């Protein structure tokens, strides 16, 4: 494949000891920007030809027809030749940065500084990247865990995957098929371990030594990461995305500690883009460098300073979902996220243990400019993974955000395999919506623990020139009557609710077209779903609120403004709580009709002496049927009253708490 050779240039490993590696940035690309970007220019055509058809298709999902930008144009070869003539050893041509990296002696550096096409010259940093915390090593075959009606036997890996509901999504049939996932790490012994040797690796390259040998004796970490994403060895490990295709890049060099260089990381992302990668993951975190290199400071964690962060963001701009570990700095004086986790769009992953408690080592946010970081968390403590070199069936445990990040990448591949039309921007949003604290994010857990089951069930839009479809996966252990799945919606908060039967694509996947519904661009659609399970019970999703979208856009959000259930009620009604008597929780249901003029509703709880003990509702509500859960865990047994009040209606009912 021609694209595999575009970025490869001979890396000379033996050079004068006085040589050091530098970035050489050019002022331009050899001509006027507007001229070079015309589709008839040689540079534009070279940029297009450097991309696979798969890469172009992915870019178009995010970038549209203008999928080539100035950054994609090649660096000017005359500039490169002038540098070579000084004796400099070119390593990588980095078109996204309009730069090359090269080994330069002091003499060569002084010559190059005099060229009028040079913008600036910057030393390439050699980066220390911390290894994951070590765990207990397990040699040989492990035990077989209970399958709990799962399709596969996860063995000792069950806990880390069950925490994020990965087995349930495997049961739905999604394991990354049709997705290309790229991994940047310190090497991969993938041909020798039973859990990963049968995986579909479509391209691999060593960006440290300039060859295709990814196993130079330092592949333990990358092997573990690969197995966490996609390992398949029943009774031991079943990773989330074992049916995906993979691109592997070795970007780190292990000496006394793990090292990488910024240009290797950028070159690897550029190469993966050209092949057509959909998702990339790196278990790397950069902030402290070798002596004399100059460390980054917290102020540099702003999403736009470091080379690795810029590279990840440029990849995202081209339609790639970029995922990385948040860092293992939580116990250190520097406890913040590290680059490229500071990226504006790059998804930073923190680590929790099997009890959902944040790991002490997991790096915290925010980014320097105040954004929530990390965005999501997954298990990163005592993760079960393949171990390189001991034997072909060796497994061990390890801890670090470098282990939670690949699990999240695998989950992203599961979602994309279910909905291949999704853009990376839609994917990022859906992953956040699948977390357990999406409405109340913080800088420890981000948006919370990711459940891929929740994420894959979040409704999404498939949109092109002739299609505007809403997709919804529904997972119900009782099964679904596929003839009784409905899309319920209203437009621009008008109280009339429309109800339309959805089309079944599979037993769990339903679709409805949003075209031809007398809806115009810019209209707000509030909606929910109803269905009948195989036991005959009618259910609503979401239970107590709704989803919302702007017509002709692809973003869907969870809304609390619109809360109808099945039909708009004609009268006020306060129903008897159930169960009653109760201990300690009960449900109160009530109806608000269209004629509620003020829309302001209160629902309060009082003890037998008339003292208010709780306020359950105190806000404006549109017409609909509502359910509210009351938890009396802190109250004593006895008789209580609940009162529903609006400007036009008051009703009080009695309930009994028995402990």
C-alpha positions as CSV (number, residue, x, y, z in Angstrom):
1,X,0.0,0.0,0.0
2,X,1.6,3.2,-1.2
3,X,0.6,5.3,1.8
4,X,2.6,3.2,4.2
5,X,5.8,4.6,2.7
6,X,5.0,8.3,2.6
7,X,6.2,9.1,6.1
8,X,9.1,6.6,6.3
9,X,12.5,8.1,5.9
10,X,15.8,6.4,6.9
11,X,16.7,7.1,10.5
12,X,20.4,6.9,10.9
13,X,21.2,5.6,14.3
14,X,24.9,6.3,14.3
15,X,25.9,9.9,14.1
16,X,28.4,12.2,15.6
17,X,28.0,12.4,19.4
18,X,27.7,16.2,19.1
19,X,24.4,15.8,17.1
20,X,21.2,16.6,18.8
21,X,17.6,16.4,17.5
22,X,15.7,19.5,16.6
23,X,12.4,20.6,15.1
24,X,13.0,22.9,12.1
25,X,9.9,25.0,11.4
26,X,9.4,26.6,7.9
27,X,7.8,29.9,7.2
28,X,5.6,28.6,4.4
29,X,5.1,25.6,2.2
30,X,6.7,27.2,-0.9
31,X,3.9,29.3,-2.2
32,X,0.8,31.4,-1.3
33,X,-1.6,29.5,0.9
34,X,-4.7,30.2,-1.3
35,X,-2.8,29.0,-4.4
36,X,-1.5,25.8,-2.8
37,X,-5.0,24.9,-1.6
38,X,-6.6,25.0,-5.0
39,X,-7.6,21.5,-6.1
40,X,-5.5,21.7,-9.2
41,X,-2.3,22.3,-7.4
42,X,0.4,19.6,-7.2
43,X,0.6,20.0,-3.5
44,X,-3.2,19.6,-3.0
45,X,-3.2,16.4,-5.2
46,X,-0.2,15.1,-3.3
47,X,-2.1,15.6,0.0
48,X,-5.1,13.7,-1.3
49,X,-3.0,10.9,-2.7
50,X,-1.3,10.4,0.6
51,X,-4.6,9.4,2.2
52,X,-6.4,6.1,1.8
53,X,-10.0,6.0,0.7
54,X,-10.9,5.0,4.2
55,X,-9.1,8.1,5.6
56,X,-10.9,10.4,3.2
57,X,-14.3,8.9,4.1
58,X,-13.6,9.3,7.9
59,X,-12.4,12.9,7.4
60,X,-15.5,13.8,5.4
61,X,-17.7,12.8,8.4
62,X,-16.2,15.6,10.4
63,X,-14.7,18.0,7.8
64,X,-17.1,17.7,4.9
65,X,-16.0,18.4,1.4
66,X,-13.0,20.5,2.6
67,X,-11.2,17.6,4.0
68,X,-7.8,18.9,3.0
69,X,-6.4,21.8,5.0
70,X,-3.1,23.8,4.8
71,X,-1.7,21.5,7.4
72,X,-2.1,18.5,5.2
73,X,-0.1,19.9,2.3
74,X,3.5,18.5,2.1
75,X,6.5,20.4,3.4
76,X,8.4,22.0,0.6
77,X,11.0,19.6,-0.8
78,X,13.4,22.4,-1.8
79,X,13.6,23.5,1.8
80,X,14.2,19.9,2.9
81,X,17.0,19.4,0.3
82,X,18.7,22.6,1.5
83,X,18.8,21.2,5.0
84,X,20.1,17.9,3.8
85,X,22.9,19.6,2.0
86,X,24.3,20.9,5.2
87,X,24.9,17.3,6.3
88,X,21.8,17.2,8.7
89,X,20.1,13.9,9.1
90,X,16.3,14.3,8.5
91,X,14.2,12.0,10.7
92,X,10.5,12.9,10.1
93,X,8.7,15.2,7.8
94,X,5.9,16.6,9.9
95,X,3.5,18.3,7.4
96,X,0.9,19.1,10.1
97,X,3.5,21.4,11.8
98,X,5.2,22.5,8.5
99,X,8.4,21.2,10.0
100,X,11.0,18.4,9.9
101,X,12.9,16.8,12.7
102,X,16.6,16.3,12.2
103,X,19.9,15.5,13.9
104,X,22.1,18.5,13.8
105,X,25.7,19.3,14.8
106,X,26.4,22.8,16.1
107,X,27.9,23.7,12.7
108,X,24.9,22.4,10.8
109,X,22.6,24.3,13.2
110,X,24.3,27.6,12.5
111,X,24.1,27.1,8.8
112,X,20.4,26.3,8.9
113,X,19.6,29.3,11.0
114,X,20.7,31.6,8.1
115,X,18.2,30.2,5.6
116,X,15.5,32.7,4.9
117,X,12.7,30.1,4.8
118,X,13.3,29.1,8.5
119,X,10.7,30.4,11.0
120,X,12.3,28.9,14.1
121,X,14.3,26.0,15.4
122,X,13.4,24.1,18.6
123,X,15.1,21.2,20.4
124,X,13.1,18.0,20.4
125,X,12.4,16.9,23.9
126,X,13.2,13.4,25.2
127,X,10.4,12.6,27.6
128,X,10.2,10.5,30.7
129,X,7.0,8.5,30.8
130,X,6.2,6.7,34.0
131,X,5.5,3.0,34.0
132,X,2.3,1.7,35.4
133,X,2.3,0.6,39.0
134,X,3.2,-3.1,39.3
135,X,0.8,-5.7,40.5
136,X,0.8,-9.4,41.3
137,X,2.1,-11.6,38.6
138,X,0.1,-14.6,37.6
139,X,1.8,-17.3,35.5
140,X,0.0,-19.7,33.2
141,X,-3.7,-20.4,32.9
142,X,-6.1,-18.9,35.4
143,X,-9.6,-20.0,36.6
144,X,-12.9,-19.8,34.7
145,X,-15.3,-17.3,36.2
146,X,-19.1,-17.7,36.2
147,X,-20.5,-16.4,32.9
148,X,-23.6,-14.9,34.4
149,X,-25.4,-15.5,31.1
150,X,-22.7,-13.7,29.2
151,X,-21.8,-14.8,25.7
152,X,-18.1,-15.3,26.6
153,X,-16.1,-16.6,29.6
154,X,-14.1,-13.6,30.8
155,X,-12.1,-15.5,33.5
156,X,-10.1,-13.2,35.8
157,X,-10.7,-10.2,33.5
158,X,-14.5,-10.2,34.3
159,X,-14.3,-7.6,37.1
160,X,-12.6,-4.9,35.1
161,X,-15.0,-5.3,32.1
162,X,-18.2,-5.9,34.0
163,X,-17.6,-2.6,35.9
164,X,-18.3,-0.8,32.6
165,X,-20.9,-3.2,31.3
166,X,-18.8,-4.5,28.4
167,X,-20.1,-8.1,28.6
168,X,-23.7,-6.9,28.0
169,X,-22.6,-5.0,24.9
170,X,-20.8,-8.2,23.7
171,X,-24.1,-9.9,24.2
172,X,-25.7,-7.4,21.8
173,X,-23.1,-8.4,19.2
174,X,-20.7,-5.4,19.3
175,X,-17.0,-6.1,19.6
176,X,-15.4,-3.5,17.3
177,X,-16.0,-5.0,13.9
178,X,-15.3,-2.6,11.1
179,X,-13.4,-0.2,13.3
180,X,-9.6,0.6,12.9
181,X,-8.0,1.4,16.2
182,X,-4.4,2.7,16.6
183,X,-2.2,2.2,19.6
184,X,0.9,4.2,20.4
185,X,3.2,2.5,23.0
186,X,6.6,1.1,23.7
187,X,6.5,-2.0,21.6
188,X,4.2,-5.1,21.2
189,X,5.1,-8.8,21.5
190,X,1.7,-9.5,19.9
191,X,2.8,-12.5,17.8
192,X,3.8,-14.6,20.7
193,X,0.9,-14.4,23.2
194,X,-2.2,-16.5,22.8
195,X,-4.5,-13.7,23.8
196,X,-3.5,-11.3,21.0
197,X,-1.6,-13.3,18.3
198,X,-4.8,-13.9,16.2
199,X,-5.9,-10.2,16.2
200,X,-6.0,-8.4,12.9
201,X,-3.0,-6.1,12.7
202,X,-3.1,-4.2,9.4
203,X,0.0,-2.0,9.9
204,X,2.9,-1.6,12.3
205,X,5.9,0.6,12.5
206,X,8.7,1.4,15.0
207,X,9.2,5.1,15.1
208,X,12.2,4.9,17.4
209,X,14.5,2.7,15.2
210,X,12.8,3.3,11.9
211,X,11.8,-0.3,11.1
212,X,8.9,-2.7,11.5
213,X,10.2,-4.7,14.4
214,X,8.0,-3.7,17.4
215,X,9.5,-6.3,19.8
216,X,13.0,-5.2,20.8
217,X,12.7,-6.7,24.3
218,X,10.8,-3.7,25.7
219,X,7.2,-4.7,24.7
220,X,5.7,-5.6,28.1
221,X,3.7,-2.5,28.5
222,X,2.3,-2.4,24.9
223,X,1.5,-6.1,25.1
224,X,-0.5,-5.5,28.3
225,X,-2.3,-2.5,26.7
226,X,-3.2,-4.4,23.5
227,X,-4.6,-7.3,25.5
228,X,-6.8,-4.9,27.6
229,X,-8.3,-3.6,24.4
230,X,-8.8,-6.7,22.5
231,X,-7.4,-9.8,24.1
232,X,-9.3,-13.0,23.3
233,X,-8.6,-16.1,25.4
234,X,-11.8,-17.6,26.9
235,X,-11.4,-18.4,30.5
236,X,-8.8,-15.7,30.9
237,X,-9.4,-12.4,29.1
238,X,-12.0,-11.1,26.6
239,X,-11.3,-7.5,25.7
240,X,-14.0,-5.1,24.4
241,X,-12.8,-4.7,20.8
242,X,-11.4,-8.1,19.8
243,X,-13.1,-7.9,16.3
244,X,-11.5,-4.5,15.4
245,X,-8.5,-4.0,13.1
246,X,-5.3,-2.5,14.6
247,X,-2.5,-0.2,13.7
248,X,0.5,-0.4,16.1
249,X,3.1,2.2,16.5
250,X,6.2,2.0,18.7
251,X,7.0,5.6,19.8
252,X,8.8,5.0,23.1
253,X,12.3,4.0,23.8
254,X,13.1,2.2,27.0
255,X,16.6,2.7,28.5
256,X,16.8,3.0,32.3
257,X,13.3,4.4,32.2
258,X,10.6,4.8,29.5
259,X,11.4,7.5,27.0
260,X,9.8,8.9,23.9
261,X,10.5,11.9,21.7
262,X,7.9,14.3,20.6
263,X,8.4,14.0,16.9
264,X,7.9,10.2,17.1
265,X,4.5,10.7,18.6
266,X,3.5,13.3,16.0
267,X,4.8,11.3,13.1
268,X,2.9,8.2,14.3
269,X,-0.4,10.0,14.4
270,X,0.2,11.5,11.0
271,X,0.9,8.0,9.6
272,X,-2.2,6.5,11.3
273,X,-4.4,9.2,9.8
274,X,-3.1,8.4,6.3
275,X,-4.1,4.8,6.7
276,X,-7.6,5.5,7.9
277,X,-7.6,5.0,11.7
278,X,-10.8,5.7,13.5
279,X,-9.7,5.8,17.2
280,X,-6.2,6.2,18.7
281,X,-5.1,5.5,22.2
282,X,-1.9,6.3,24.0
283,X,-1.0,5.3,27.5
284,X,1.5,8.1,27.8
285,X,1.8,11.2,30.0
286,X,4.4,13.8,29.5
287,X,5.4,16.6,31.8
288,X,8.9,15.9,33.2
289,X,11.9,15.5,30.9
290,X,15.5,14.3,31.1
291,X,18.0,16.6,32.8
292,X,18.6,19.7,30.7
293,X,15.6,19.2,28.5
294,X,13.4,21.7,30.3
295,X,10.2,20.5,32.1
296,X,6.7,21.6,31.2
297,X,4.8,23.6,33.8
298,X,1.2,23.4,34.8
299,X,0.6,26.5,32.7
300,X,1.6,24.5,29.6
301,X,-1.4,22.1,30.2
302,X,-3.7,24.4,28.3
303,X,-4.5,22.3,25.3
304,X,-2.3,24.2,22.8
305,X,1.3,24.2,23.9
306,X,3.0,20.8,23.8
307,X,3.8,19.1,20.5
308,X,2.1,15.8,21.6
309,X,-1.1,17.7,22.5
310,X,-1.1,19.7,19.3
311,X,-0.6,16.5,17.3
312,X,-3.5,14.8,19.1
313,X,-5.8,17.8,18.5
314,X,-4.8,17.9,14.8
315,X,-5.7,14.3,14.5
316,X,-9.1,15.0,16.2
317,X,-9.7,17.8,13.7
318,X,-9.3,15.2,10.9
319,X,-12.1,13.0,12.3
320,X,-10.0,10.7,14.6
321,X,-11.3,10.1,18.2
322,X,-8.1,10.6,20.3
323,X,-8.0,8.9,23.7
324,X,-5.1,9.0,26.2
325,X,-4.4,8.3,29.9
326,X,-4.8,11.2,32.3
327,X,-1.4,10.4,34.0
328,X,-0.3,8.7,37.2
329,X,0.6,11.9,39.1
330,X,-2.1,11.9,41.7
331,X,0.2,11.2,44.6
332,X,3.0,13.5,43.4
333,X,3.6,17.2,43.9
334,X,2.5,17.6,40.3
335,X,-0.9,15.9,40.7
336,X,-2.5,17.3,37.5
337,X,-3.2,15.7,34.1
338,X,-0.2,15.5,31.8
339,X,0.1,16.1,28.0
340,X,-1.6,15.1,25.7
341,X,-4.5,14.6,28.2
342,X,-4.8,18.4,28.4
343,X,-6.1,18.5,24.8
344,X,-9.4,20.3,24.3
345,X,-10.9,17.4,22.4
346,X,-8.6,14.6,23.4
347,X,-10.4,12.3,25.9
348,X,-8.4,12.0,29.1
349,X,-9.1,8.8,31.1
350,X,-8.6,8.5,34.9
351,X,-8.5,5.3,36.9
352,X,-10.8,3.8,39.6
353,X,-10.7,0.5,41.5
354,X,-13.2,-2.3,41.2
355,X,-15.3,-0.5,43.9
356,X,-15.6,2.6,41.7
357,X,-13.3,4.6,44.0
358,X,-10.7,6.9,42.4
359,X,-7.2,5.6,42.4
360,X,-4.8,7.7,44.5
361,X,-2.3,7.8,41.6
362,X,-4.9,9.0,39.0
363,X,-4.1,12.5,37.8
364,X,-6.6,15.3,38.6
365,X,-7.8,18.3,36.7
366,X,-8.6,20.9,35.7
367,X,-6.6,21.8,32.7
368,X,-4.7,25.1,33.2
369,X,-7.4,27.0,31.4
370,X,-10.1,25.5,33.6
371,X,-11.7,22.7,31.6
372,X,-12.9,19.5,33.3
373,X,-10.2,16.8,33.3
374,X,-10.2,13.9,33.1
375,X,-13.4,13.4,31.1
376,X,-14.1,9.7,32.0
377,X,-12.8,7.0,34.3
378,X,-12.6,3.2,34.0
379,X,-10.9,0.5,36.1
380,X,-7.2,1.1,36.3
381,X,-6.3,-0.8,39.5
382,X,-5.3,-4.4,39.4
383,X,-6.2,-4.8,35.8
384,X,-5.8,-8.4,34.5
385,X,-3.7,-8.5,31.2
386,X,-1.4,-10.5,29.1
387,X,2.3,-10.7,30.2
388,X,5.0,-10.8,27.5
389,X,8.1,-13.0,27.6
390,X,7.2,-15.4,30.5
391,X,5.2,-17.8,28.3
392,X,2.6,-17.6,25.6
393,X,-0.1,-18.0,28.3
394,X,1.2,-15.8,31.0
395,X,-1.1,-13.2,32.7
396,X,-0.6,-10.6,35.4
397,X,-2.1,-7.6,37.0
398,X,-1.1,-4.0,36.8
399,X,-2.4,-0.5,37.8
400,X,-2.3,2.9,36.1
401,X,-4.3,5.2,33.9
402,X,-2.3,3.6,31.2
403,X,-4.5,0.6,31.7
404,X,-7.9,2.4,32.1
405,X,-7.4,4.3,28.8
406,X,-7.2,1.2,26.5
407,X,-10.3,-0.2,28.1
408,X,-12.1,3.1,27.2
409,X,-10.7,2.9,23.7
410,X,-12.1,-0.6,23.4
411,X,-15.5,0.6,24.5
412,X,-15.4,3.4,21.9
413,X,-14.7,0.8,19.2
414,X,-17.8,-1.2,20.4
415,X,-20.0,1.9,20.0
416,X,-18.6,2.8,16.6
417,X,-19.1,-0.8,15.4
418,X,-22.8,-0.4,16.3
419,X,-23.1,3.0,14.6
420,X,-20.3,3.3,11.9
421,X,-21.7,6.6,10.6
422,X,-20.9,8.5,13.8
423,X,-18.3,11.3,13.6
424,X,-15.6,11.5,16.3
425,X,-17.4,14.6,17.7
426,X,-20.6,12.5,18.1
427,X,-18.6,9.7,19.6
428,X,-17.0,11.9,22.2
429,X,-20.4,13.3,23.3
430,X,-22.0,9.9,23.5
431,X,-19.1,8.6,25.7
432,X,-19.7,11.5,28.1
433,X,-23.4,10.8,28.2
434,X,-22.7,7.2,29.1
435,X,-21.0,8.2,32.4
436,X,-22.7,8.0,35.8
437,X,-22.1,11.7,36.7
438,X,-22.7,13.4,33.4
439,X,-24.9,16.1,35.0
440,X,-22.4,16.9,37.8
441,X,-18.8,16.5,36.5
442,X,-15.8,17.2,38.6
443,X,-12.0,17.2,38.3
444,X,-11.5,13.9,40.0
445,X,-13.9,11.6,38.2
446,X,-14.7,13.8,35.2
447,X,-18.1,12.9,33.9
448,X,-17.8,9.7,35.9
449,X,-17.4,5.9,35.4
450,X,-18.1,5.0,31.8
451,X,-20.8,2.4,31.1
452,X,-20.6,1.4,27.4
453,X,-24.1,-0.1,27.8
454,X,-25.4,3.4,28.8
455,X,-23.4,5.0,26.0
456,X,-24.5,2.7,23.3
457,X,-28.2,3.1,24.3
458,X,-27.9,6.9,24.1
459,X,-29.9,8.0,21.0
460,X,-27.9,9.4,18.1
461,X,-28.5,10.9,14.7
462,X,-27.5,9.5,11.3
463,X,-27.4,12.4,8.9
464,X,-26.4,12.9,5.2
465,X,-28.0,14.7,2.3
466,X,-30.9,12.2,2.0
467,X,-31.0,10.6,5.5
468,X,-31.9,12.1,8.8
469,X,-32.5,9.1,11.1
470,X,-32.7,8.8,14.8
471,X,-31.2,5.5,16.2
472,X,-31.9,3.9,19.6
473,X,-30.6,0.7,21.0
474,X,-32.7,-0.7,23.9
475,X,-31.3,-3.3,26.2
476,X,-33.9,-5.1,28.3
477,X,-33.1,-8.4,30.0
478,X,-36.8,-9.4,29.7
479,X,-36.8,-8.9,25.9
480,X,-38.7,-6.4,23.8
481,X,-41.9,-6.6,21.7
482,X,-40.4,-5.2,18.5
483,X,-43.9,-4.2,17.3
484,X,-44.5,-2.0,20.3
485,X,-41.5,0.4,20.3
486,X,-42.5,4.1,19.8
487,X,-40.9,7.5,19.3
488,X,-42.9,10.1,21.3
489,X,-42.1,13.8,20.5
490,X,-43.2,17.3,20.6
491,X,-41.9,20.4,18.7
492,X,-40.9,23.7,20.2
493,X,-42.5,22.9,23.6
494,X,-46.0,22.8,22.0
495,X,-48.0,20.5,24.2
496,X,-49.2,18.1,21.5
497,X,-47.3,14.9,21.7
498,X,-46.9,12.9,18.5
499,X,-46.3,9.1,18.6
500,X,-44.7,7.1,15.9
501,X,-43.8,3.4,15.7
502,X,-40.1,2.7,15.2
503,X,-38.6,0.3,12.7
504,X,-36.7,-2.7,14.1
505,X,-33.2,-3.3,12.6
506,X,-32.4,-6.0,15.1
507,X,-34.0,-7.3,18.3
508,X,-32.4,-4.3,20.1
509,X,-31.7,-1.7,17.5
510,X,-34.6,0.7,16.4
511,X,-34.7,3.6,14.0
512,X,-37.1,6.3,13.0
513,X,-36.8,8.9,10.2
514,X,-37.1,12.6,11.2
515,X,-37.8,13.7,7.6
516,X,-41.2,14.8,6.4
517,X,-42.7,15.5,9.8
518,X,-43.6,19.2,9.3
519,X,-40.5,20.1,11.2
520,X,-38.2,22.9,10.0
521,X,-34.5,23.6,10.6
522,X,-33.9,25.1,14.0
523,X,-37.0,23.6,15.6
524,X,-36.4,22.0,19.1
525,X,-37.6,18.4,19.3
526,X,-38.2,17.0,22.8
527,X,-38.7,13.3,22.8
528,X,-38.7,10.0,24.7
529,X,-39.3,6.3,23.8
530,X,-41.9,3.8,25.0
531,X,-42.0,0.1,24.5
532,X,-43.6,-3.1,25.8
533,X,-41.4,-5.8,27.2
534,X,-42.2,-9.5,26.6
535,X,-44.0,-9.6,30.0
536,X,-46.4,-7.0,28.7
537,X,-45.1,-4.1,30.9
538,X,-45.0,-0.7,29.3
539,X,-41.7,1.2,29.9
540,X,-40.4,4.7,29.1
541,X,-36.9,5.9,28.3
542,X,-35.8,8.1,29.9
543,X,-38.1,7.4,32.9
544,X,-38.5,10.9,34.3
545,X,-37.4,13.4,31.7
546,X,-36.7,13.5,28.0
547,X,-34.1,13.9,25.2
548,X,-33.7,17.0,23.1
549,X,-32.3,17.9,19.8
550,X,-32.3,20.8,17.3
551,X,-33.7,19.7,14.0
552,X,-31.0,19.3,11.3
553,X,-28.2,19.0,13.9
554,X,-26.6,15.8,15.1
555,X,-26.3,16.6,18.8
556,X,-28.7,15.0,21.3
557,X,-28.8,16.0,24.9
558,X,-30.7,14.8,28.0
559,X,-33.2,17.5,29.0
560,X,-35.1,18.0,32.3
561,X,-37.4,20.7,30.8
562,X,-39.9,18.3,29.3
563,X,-41.3,15.5,31.3
564,X,-44.4,14.0,29.8
565,X,-45.0,10.2,30.0
566,X,-47.5,8.7,27.7
567,X,-50.4,11.1,27.1
568,X,-51.0,14.7,28.1
569,X,-53.5,14.4,31.1
570,X,-56.7,16.3,31.0
571,X,-56.9,17.0,34.8
572,X,-54.7,17.5,37.8
573,X,-54.3,14.3,39.8
574,X,-52.2,13.2,42.8
575,X,-52.0,9.4,43.0
576,X,-51.6,7.3,46.1
577,X,-47.9,6.6,46.8
578,X,-46.7,3.0,46.2
579,X,-45.7,0.9,48.0
580,X,-47.7,2.0,51.1
581,X,-46.8,1.3,53.8
582,X,-43.1,1.7,52.7
583,X,-39.5,1.3,54.0
584,X,-37.6,3.4,53.2
585,X,-38.5,4.5,49.7
586,X,-41.8,5.0,47.9
587,X,-42.9,6.5,44.6
588,X,-45.3,9.4,44.3
589,X,-47.0,9.9,40.9
590,X,-49.0,12.9,39.8
591,X,-50.5,14.5,36.6
592,X,-50.2,18.1,35.3
593,X,-52.7,19.1,32.6
594,X,-52.2,21.7,29.8
595,X,-54.4,24.1,31.7
596,X,-51.8,24.6,34.5
597,X,-51.2,28.2,33.6
598,X,-48.3,29.1,35.9
599,X,-46.4,25.8,35.3
600,X,-45.1,26.1,38.9
601,X,-45.3,23.0,41.0
602,X,-44.4,22.0,44.5
603,X,-44.4,18.6,46.1
604,X,-43.6,18.6,49.8
605,X,-43.6,16.1,52.7
606,X,-45.0,16.9,56.2
607,X,-44.9,15.0,59.5
608,X,-48.1,14.4,61.6
609,X,-47.5,17.7,63.4
610,X,-47.5,19.6,60.0
611,X,-43.8,20.3,60.0
612,X,-42.2,20.2,56.5
613,X,-39.6,17.4,56.4
614,X,-38.7,17.4,52.6
615,X,-39.3,19.3,49.4
616,X,-39.3,16.9,46.4
617,X,-40.3,19.3,43.6
618,X,-40.1,23.1,43.5
619,X,-40.0,24.2,39.9
620,X,-41.9,24.9,36.7
621,X,-43.1,21.7,34.9
622,X,-44.9,21.3,31.6
623,X,-47.9,19.1,31.2
624,X,-47.3,15.4,31.7
625,X,-47.3,12.5,34.2
626,X,-44.5,12.5,36.7
627,X,-42.9,10.1,39.1
628,X,-40.9,11.1,42.1
629,X,-39.0,8.8,44.5
630,X,-39.1,9.7,48.2
631,X,-36.3,8.2,50.5
632,X,-37.2,8.3,54.2
633,X,-34.1,6.6,55.4
634,X,-33.4,9.4,58.0
635,X,-37.0,9.6,59.3
636,X,-38.7,7.5,62.0
637,X,-41.7,5.3,61.6
638,X,-45.1,7.0,61.5
639,X,-47.7,8.8,59.5
640,X,-46.6,11.4,56.9
641,X,-48.5,13.6,54.4
642,X,-47.5,14.7,50.9
643,X,-48.9,17.8,49.3
644,X,-49.0,18.7,45.6
645,X,-49.7,22.4,45.0
646,X,-50.0,24.6,41.9
647,X,-51.7,28.0,41.4
648,X,-54.9,26.1,40.5
649,X,-54.7,22.9,42.5
650,X,-53.9,21.5,46.0
651,X,-54.2,18.0,47.2
652,X,-52.9,16.1,50.2
653,X,-52.5,12.4,50.8
654,X,-51.4,10.2,53.7
655,X,-48.6,7.6,53.6
656,X,-47.2,5.3,56.3
657,X,-43.5,4.6,57.0
658,X,-42.8,1.4,58.9
659,X,-39.3,0.5,59.8
